[in-house]
Amino acid sequence: MNIARKYLRGQLSSEEFRRSFLEEKTKLDLEYKLEELKNDIKSRKSREKLIKKIDSIEEYVLSA
């Protein structure tokens, strides 16, 4: 196991770090999904595809 992985595992034992890590991961995931949606809108994807993507984002937000 490399040093970074050991360090991360040690940090994840801290509740505060784990919560902050997951918050940041969620924010980055959401930013990525929104950027994809924006690009789909710019490229004039079908309404059905856009609605599916919006539904996917909504499910992600509600599950987070």
N, C-alpha and C positions, 0 to 999 in steps of 0.2 A: 504494500500500500504506500502511495507516495505521501509526502509531507502535507501537501494541500488538503488531501482527502482526510487525513488524520486531524488536521486543524479544524476543518469544517465539521467533522463529527463531534469534536470537543465543543465547538461553539453551539452546535444544535442541541446540546444538553442544557443550555441556558434558555429558559422560557422566553425571556425578553428578546434574545437574538433570533430564536425560531420564529416568533411572531413578526418581528421586523423583516426577516428574510422572506417569509411567505407574503407579507404585504407588498414588498418590492417586486417579488415574482409575479404576483397578481396584477400589479400596475403595469409591468412590462408586457405581460401577456395581453392585457386589455388594449394597451397602446398598439401592439402589433395587429390585433384583430380589427381595431378601428382604422388603422392605416390600410389594411387589406380592403376593408369596406369602402374607404375613400377611393382607392384605386379602381375598384369594381364600378363605382358610380361614374368615375371619370371615363372609364372604357365602355360605359353604357351597357352594362350587363343587363340581362332580363330582370324584370320585376320579381319574378319568382326566385331567382338566385339571390337577389338583394334581400328579399324578405327572409329567405333561409339563413343568410348570413346574420341578419339582425336578430332573428330568433336564436341563433347559436350564441351570439353575444349576450343576449338577455338570459339564456340558461346559464351561461358562465358566471354572469354577475350574481344571479340568484343563488348559485351553488357555492360561491366564494364566501 
